[in-house]
């Protein structure tokens, strides 16, 4: 089994391992969890029809690998809701800088709800080219990310 290692900046440090879910387009938190907002369902399944990489995939307890998040400022509150429901990703790994939409919600969940979504940014485009949905990803406290091909 081959593995590759990348080094990023730990925005919300922690050590986790799990299965990767990969998107090559911006992650729209509100569109992804629209059913949670509208009908209150407890599902981590992506509902964003503009994100063909993730549509229909259950993101709960996964390692979400994305370039950045996109959408409105309500995304921060939505992170709190998915954390309260227990359907949040285990980790979020950003190729680019973490953006304020994600940072705010992830930090609120960590500080106010005591649930950490391990977050690493600045992993680079090469990271997103290397990782595939279903790969095993290990994240270390120092921002080191190891990908083991499925």
Rosetta blueprint (number, residue, H / E / L):
1 X L
2 X L
3 X E
4 X E
5 X E
6 X E
7 X E
8 X L
9 X E
10 X E
11 X E
12 X E
13 X L
14 X L
15 X L
16 X E
17 X E
18 X E
19 X E
20 X E
21 X E
22 X E
23 X L
24 X L
25 X L
26 X L
27 X E
28 X E
29 X H
30 X H
31 X H
32 X H
33 X L
34 X H
35 X H
36 X H
37 X H
38 X H
39 X H
40 X L
41 X L
42 X L
43 X L
44 X L
45 X E
46 X L
47 X L
48 X L
49 X L
50 X L
51 X L
52 X L
53 X L
54 X L
55 X L
56 X L
57 X L
58 X E
59 X L
60 X L
61 X L
62 X L
63 X E
64 X E
65 X E
66 X E
67 X L
68 X L
69 X E
70 X E
71 X L
72 X L
73 X L
74 X H
75 X H
76 X H
77 X H
78 X H
79 X H
80 X H
81 X H
82 X H
83 X H
84 X H
85 X H
86 X L
87 X L
88 X L
89 X L
90 X L
91 X E
92 X E
93 X E
94 X E
95 X L
96 X L
97 X L
98 X L
99 X L
100 X H
101 X H
102 X H
103 X H
104 X H
105 X H
106 X H
107 X H
108 X H
109 X H
110 X H
111 X H
112 X H
113 X H
114 X L
115 X L
116 X L
117 X L
118 X E
119 X E
120 X E
121 X E
122 X L
123 X L
124 X L
125 X H
126 X H
127 X H
128 X H
129 X H
130 X H
131 X L
132 X L
133 X L
134 X L
135 X L
136 X E
137 X E
138 X E
139 X E
140 X L
141 X L
142 X L
143 X L
144 X E
145 X E
146 X E
147 X E
148 X E
149 X L
150 X L
